[in-house]
């Protein structure tokens, strides 16, 4: 079972991607929707990635970009439906 704060970030990523594992979600958008400090959200995203519930997008990121793209995983969608 995952902590409620971490679960909330999973829900935000899934909602913003419309439950589509192929749709990228901007990290800044996740932070904005959460209302939490960016460091806290990044920690939760790392926790979710470690649990294989979200993953960082495999799209190449320009070297000057200061954002990351995230996707919900199939496992993440299954976790949400519990």
C-alpha angles and dihedrals in degrees: 000000000000127000116266093243091053090045089053091056090049089052091050093051092047093046094048091049091046087236090297113140090202097053116096121222122202113240090224089057091052090050092048093051093046097054088214129121112277093240091055093049091049090052090051091048089052090050090051091047090051088053089049091239094120132014136200111254116263091220113117113258120217110249091240094052117110097193137080131214121224135196130196112236129224088253089053091053090050090050090053092054093058 
